[in-house]
Amino acid sequence: MNQSSSIFPPNNFESVFKTLKLDMTPTELSGLMEDYKFSKDQISAVDQVFEYLREKKIRNTIDMYLRTSRLPLKAPKTFDNFDFSVVRGKYIERLQALSALNALKAHKNIAFIGPPGTGKTHLAQAYGYECCQNGFKTYFIKMSELRDKFTTARRNGKEASCLNGLVRPACLIIDEVGHCEFDKENTRLFFDMIDRRYNRQGCNNIIFTSNKNPALWKQNFNDDDDLLCALDRIFDDATVFTIRGKSYRGKSLENITLQTTIVSGSTESEKTNS
């Protein structure tokens, strides 16, 4: 039997070999099977083993991405457990379609803007969770943590390492923009991070949440030029979801009112007589 008429076409294992990063091509494996005269059942067994290894590698990669993402794992925020029924609006389907990750693939940033308790962080974390499940490295950080991270990197002379770590993830989620002040040097690092991600190739984007309209973000930064350049890149191609309404929080709040009364104690003379 010649190789071209093999019952095991070389391209069957292409994706498997790519996932496992094996130092072998499907053509080589096919030729090896030909040389050893593998039966159809033997080839099927090899197919099952490689498929098992591929699925295991994918599961391990997803678990690793979730562990390093800083997303909540005990009670993960997902699109499945987000209550879309309480959201109203003409473009609700745009919100529901986020799980397809088209924005990530199109290098399109996303911002969730609105008052506290309206689901912004849940949606941002759900997006990150979906990214991990689809094999995209994700990193979640609050704006105050990002400020502290920059400050520590400057103090230790590790700005480059810090920026590399923030540029590397396909999806970077920055929560609560506008909750803290950035000095001039941290604003510069913020711009450098945005600029490097803006020029990065491949599937990637940044997810922001904030109680403030982006036009007001400048109130928390101390270098207008760098901030304006950063905002220009952030919103060059982005989708902003403005969410209005009352807070979700407190729906399960139970108020219990109790009252105490003063109980008169026994006098010392009563204790003696008794």
PyMOL commands that set and color helices and strands:
alter all, ss='L'
color gray80, all
select helices_A, chain A and resi 3-5+10-20+26-35+40-69+84-86+92-100+102-105+120-133+143-155+159-167+184-198+214-220+224-234+268-273
alter helices_A, ss='H'
color red, helices_A
select strands_A, chain A and resi 109-113+138-142+171-177+205-210+238-242
alter strands_A, ss='S'
color yellow, strands_A
deselect
rebuild
show_as cartoon
